[in-house]
Amino acid sequence: REHTRNFEEKSDNFLRIKRKTMRNNCNFTRINLGIPGKKCGTIILSAEELSNCRDSATMQFCANKLDKKDFFGKSDPFMVFYRSNEDGTFTICHKTEVVKNTLNPVWQPFTIPVRALCNGDYDRTIKVEVYDWDRDGSHDFIGDFTTSYRELARGQSQFNVYEVINTKKKMKKKKYVNSGTVTLLSFSVESEFTFLDYIKGGTQINFTVAIDFTASNGNPSQSTSLHYMNPYQLNAYAMALKAVGEIIQDYDSDKMFPALGFGAKLPPDGRVSHEFPLNGNMENPYCNGIEGILEAYHESLKTVQLYGPTNFAPVVNHVARYAAAVQDGSQYFVLLIITDGVISDMAQTKEAIVNAAKLPMSIIIVGVGQAEFDAMVELDGDDIRVSSRGKLAERDIVQFVPFRDYMDRTGNHVLSMARLAKDVLAEIPDQFISYMKSRGIKPNPAPPPYTPPGHTHHHTQI
């Protein structure tokens, strides 16, 4: 333990020195003294400021007449790509797959950020080594060549056929020509857009909330109920809604949010509904801001009767109908379902999710209470993509989190709610981008920054 503490203290000091050093240059070496008085190897940290290049390049290579390295059979070639650093060293940035038993391999196309390949410097050297794969890891070097992004960007041409040279072999053999050639078969480049590029370009995030009013939540007038209205503290439903909603609302310009309930008997005739407006207005289910949703939620608890079963499909399909109407990238829909657990219409919900995965839509499920949430984990689709009637969901659009994981023992909800919001919203940007990419939708250009009348913009060179 003492040993670990020493090491941790040293690591902290090391990081402080490192930060200081990094400001001045890009290399820092430290001898690691894990055991007092004994050298335990060296750590070298190299840093380089990343360029703001957002392009990704997709390329494919083949090779011809590579050297035969295996005693039995031919070679099993693969390539390793290296980016050159500012100090002349090289860093691996890509390895191809191994193509077995051939001297004329065709490798699969691969995509790599241009930053990783050359940090946006088109003339920087890219080194490529060709190896023969061996099971024991002692891969045989066939040869290498150098190129640059600018060269590769010319695409398939006589300029992009490279001789693979083994320098040692060349020095030994007078008649040595090369160890084969590598040819670039195709090259394309596209810009990677970020979530914020779309937001700046005007894409609106539409936020809808759906709250579980089934009887398993317990009688709202009793303190054991998940819907209990404690005058001094928000219940789990209200806390989850507030934590997630307060962040999402910043991406919605009009701050008017549809809020739905499901699993309750409604006045006056006691019919059961699985998609009713919390504000009681079927024509206009919109609430003003998160406060408006909380108010409507509290009011509806006084009028509806908690019932069942727990059906998700109606609210998923409700939002999907709106999402289906605007698929041009101008809007994206996020449905937050807060529930106490066991789902009754699993088959219909899976069907609804598979259909919604084709639309500009994401679903967040927050599980409150102590129930088993196995079904929710299945809907999340992180491990196994959701499917219905043999059809796989096109994208993973569901993120599930159990609320109980975020209650800290000291009763401090501020930090735990920030963590809840962070984890719940973590997958939204990627889900959003995957929709836009699959539909080939690019963001609109951001409007110029607002300048008050009578002011002119002064651009400062940084």
KAKALIN-V289408 format. One record per residue. N is the residue number from 1. PSI is psi in whole degrees, 0 to 359 (NA if undefined). OMEGA is omega in whole degrees, 0 to 359 (none if undefined). D_LAST is the distance of its C-alpha to the last C-alpha in whole Angstrom. Layout:
BEGIN
[[N,PSI,OMEGA,D_LAST] [N,PSI,OMEGA,D_LAST]]
END
This chain:
BEGIN
[[1,315,178,48] [2,317,182,47] [3,314,180,46] [4,318,181,43] [5,314,178,42] [6,314,183,42] [7,318,180,40] [8,320,178,38] [9,316,179,37] [10,319,180,36] [11,317,180,34] [12,315,179,32] [13,317,181,31] [14,316,181,30] [15,324,178,28] [16,315,180,26] [17,319,182,26] [18,313,182,25] [19,319,181,22] [20,315,184,21] [21,320,184,22] [22,330,181,20] [23,333,186,17] [24,320,177,18] [25,185,189,19] [26,6,180,20] [27,140,179,24] [28,125,181,26] [29,140,177,30] [30,133,174,33] [31,129,186,36] [32,116,182,38] [33,63,182,40] [34,319,179,42] [35,125,185,45] [36,132,176,46] [37,3,182,46] [38,133,178,46] [39,128,182,43] [40,49,179,42] [41,178,185,40] [42,140,173,36] [43,127,176,33] [44,124,178,30] [45,127,176,27] [46,136,180,24] [47,146,175,21] [48,137,181,18] [49,132,181,15] [50,142,176,16] [51,165,182,15] [52,32,182,15] [53,126,185,18] [54,7,184,20] [55,152,171,23] [56,136,180,27] [57,138,174,29] [58,127,182,33] [59,159,178,35] [60,140,181,39] [61,155,167,41] [62,170,178,44] [63,157,179,46] [64,139,173,49] [65,47,176,52] [66,157,179,50] [67,142,176,52] [68,123,185,54] [69,338,184,54] [70,141,182,56] [71,311,174,60] [72,132,178,61] [73,184,183,59] [74,198,178,56] [75,165,174,53] [76,80,193,50] [77,147,168,47] [78,161,181,44] [79,148,176,40] [80,127,180,37] [81,138,180,34] [82,136,171,31] [83,140,176,27] [84,141,181,27] [85,171,183,24] [86,334,183,22] [87,11,177,25] [88,354,178,27] [89,172,181,29] [90,145,178,30] [91,132,178,29] [92,133,176,32] [93,346,176,30] [94,142,171,33] [95,134,175,37] [96,172,173,40] [97,167,177,43] [98,132,172,46] [99,119,189,48] [100,141,166,52] [101,59,177,54] [102,152,173,53] [103,359,180,52] [104,64,185,51] [105,151,167,48] [106,115,181,46] [107,157,177,43] [108,149,173,42] [109,150,175,39] [110,156,180,36] [111,135,182,32] [112,138,176,29] [113,138,180,26] [114,330,176,24] [115,318,183,22] [116,329,184,25] [117,320,184,26] [118,13,183,23] [119,37,175,20] [120,1,178,19] [121,102,191,20] [122,340,183,23] [123,1,182,24] [124,143,182,24] [125,135,170,28] [126,123,181,30] [127,138,179,33] [128,125,177,36] [129,142,179,39] [130,130,182,42] [131,157,169,45] [132,120,184,48] [133,136,173,48] [134,142,183,51] [135,322,185,52] [136,2,176,52] [137,354,179,48] [138,65,185,49] [139,139,182,47] [140,132,179,48] [141,124,177,46] [142,315,179,47] [143,180,179,44] [144,173,174,40] [145,166,178,38] [146,154,178,34] [147,194,175,32] [148,165,179,29] [149,320,182,27] [150,319,178,28] [151,310,184,31] [152,325,183,32] [153,347,176,30] [154,344,179,33] [155,198,184,35] [156,118,180,39] [157,174,180,40] [158,340,180,42] [159,338,183,38] [160,39,168,38] [161,120,189,41] [162,135,173,41] [163,131,178,43] [164,116,187,44] [165,131,173,44] [166,102,188,46] [167,317,181,45] [168,317,181,48] [169,321,182,51] [170,321,181,50] [171,327,183,50] [172,319,189,54] [173,124,181,55] [174,323,186,56] [175,9,183,56] [176,129,176,53] [177,298,175,51] [178,177,179,48] [179,28,181,49] [180,178,178,48] [181,153,175,45] [182,133,182,43] [183,135,174,42] [184,120,182,39] [185,323,180,41] [186,155,180,38] [187,128,174,34] [188,158,182,33] [189,140,174,29] [190,153,181,28] [191,137,174,25] [192,119,179,25] [193,152,179,24] [194,165,177,24] [195,315,184,26] [196,332,176,23] [197,319,180,22] [198,319,180,26] [199,316,178,25] [200,328,180,23] [201,0,173,25] [202,2,178,28] [203,132,181,30] [204,140,173,32] [205,119,178,33] [206,123,186,37] [207,125,177,38] [208,140,178,42] [209,142,176,44] [210,127,186,47] [211,138,184,49] [212,116,179,52] [213,35,181,55] [214,158,187,58] [215,338,180,61] [216,345,177,60] [217,343,182,57] [218,155,182,60] [219,119,185,61] [220,339,182,58] [221,352,179,61] [222,144,187,61] [223,345,179,59] [224,349,184,59] [225,144,176,57] [226,341,178,54] [227,12,184,54] [228,133,179,55] [229,88,178,54] [230,124,182,53] [231,341,185,53] [232,346,185,51] [233,142,178,49] [234,145,174,47] [235,175,186,49] [236,323,179,47] [237,310,183,47] [238,321,180,45] [239,315,180,43] [240,318,180,42] [241,313,182,42] [242,314,184,39] [243,313,183,37] [244,315,185,37] [245,321,184,37] [246,335,177,34] [247,314,182,31] [248,327,186,33] [249,336,180,33] [250,346,180,30] [251,6,183,29] [252,115,192,32] [253,328,184,32] [254,351,177,36] [255,26,176,36] [256,118,188,40] [257,128,173,41] [258,134,179,44] [259,125,185,46] [260,158,172,49] [261,160,175,52] [262,152,176,54] [263,26,181,58] [264,159,171,59] [265,130,185,62] [266,148,172,62] [267,160,359,64] [268,344,191,66] [269,2,176,68] [270,25,177,66] [271,147,181,65] [272,133,179,63] [273,144,178,59] [274,11,170,56] [275,79,179,54] [276,146,180,54] [277,134,181,52] [278,331,181,51] [279,3,177,51] [280,1,184,55] [281,101,183,54] [282,323,182,54] [283,328,185,53] [284,84,185,50] [285,11,186,49] [286,137,175,45] [287,150,183,44] [288,103,178,42] [289,178,181,39] [290,323,179,40] [291,321,179,42] [292,321,179,44] [293,313,182,45] [294,320,180,46] [295,313,180,48] [296,323,179,50] [297,313,180,50] [298,318,181,52] [299,316,184,54] [300,331,178,55] [301,333,182,56] [302,337,188,59] [303,328,184,60] [304,161,177,60] [305,123,179,62] [306,133,185,60] [307,242,181,62] [308,184,354,61] [309,183,181,61] [310,91,180,57] [311,125,179,56] [312,327,190,52] [313,318,182,53] [314,317,181,53] [315,327,178,50] [316,313,180,48] [317,329,178,50] [318,309,181,49] [319,324,180,46] [320,325,179,46] [321,320,178,48] [322,318,181,45] [323,325,182,42] [324,336,183,45] [325,341,179,44] [326,91,183,41] [327,23,183,40] [328,6,178,37] [329,357,181,34] [330,341,181,34] [331,150,177,35] [332,141,188,35] [333,132,176,38] [334,122,178,38] [335,123,175,42] [336,116,177,42] [337,125,176,46] [338,124,189,47] [339,158,178,50] [340,7,169,53] [341,254,200,53] [342,121,187,56] [343,139,185,56] [344,334,186,59] [345,55,186,58] [346,313,183,56] [347,315,181,57] [348,324,180,56] [349,318,177,53] [350,317,178,52] [351,315,180,53] [352,320,181,51] [353,318,179,48] [354,320,178,48] [355,319,182,48] [356,334,182,45] [357,342,178,43] [358,351,188,43] [359,165,178,42] [360,77,190,38] [361,144,173,39] [362,153,180,39] [363,130,175,41] [364,130,176,41] [365,124,174,44] [366,122,179,44] [367,122,178,48] [368,157,180,49] [369,189,189,52] [370,14,185,54] [371,168,173,55] [372,131,184,55] [373,32,184,52] [374,319,183,53] [375,323,181,53] [376,320,180,49] [377,323,179,48] [378,319,179,50] [379,332,182,48] [380,324,173,45] [381,15,179,45] [382,319,182,43] [383,311,179,45] [384,123,182,48] [385,139,181,46] [386,139,177,49] [387,157,178,51] [388,129,182,54] [389,43,176,57] [390,358,179,56] [391,126,178,53] [392,145,174,49] [393,135,182,46] [394,322,178,44] [395,161,171,41] [396,112,185,41] [397,1,184,40] [398,134,174,42] [399,121,180,40] [400,136,170,43] [401,138,175,43] [402,125,184,46] [403,325,185,45] [404,336,179,47] [405,349,187,44] [406,6,178,42] [407,115,180,44] [408,152,192,44] [409,337,183,47] [410,353,182,46] [411,10,178,46] [412,104,184,42] [413,343,186,41] [414,309,181,38] [415,317,184,36] [416,326,178,38] [417,326,176,38] [418,319,178,34] [419,319,178,35] [420,309,182,37] [421,317,181,35] [422,312,183,32] [423,322,182,35] [424,322,185,37] [425,358,187,33] [426,324,187,32] [427,348,185,34] [428,310,182,33] [429,319,180,30] [430,321,178,31] [431,320,178,34] [432,310,181,33] [433,320,182,31] [434,325,176,34] [435,309,184,36] [436,319,182,33] [437,315,183,33] [438,335,180,37] [439,2,179,37] [440,30,182,34] [441,123,178,33] [442,153,180,29] [443,151,173,27] [444,152,176,27] [445,144,179,23] [446,140,177,21] [447,156,179,22] [448,153,181,19] [449,147,182,18] [450,130,175,21] [451,121,178,20] [452,147,180,23] [453,140,178,26] [454,355,178,25] [455,145,172,21] [456,151,180,18] [457,130,173,15] [458,118,179,12] [459,122,179,9] [460,130,176,6] [461,125,180,4] [462,NA,none,0]]
END
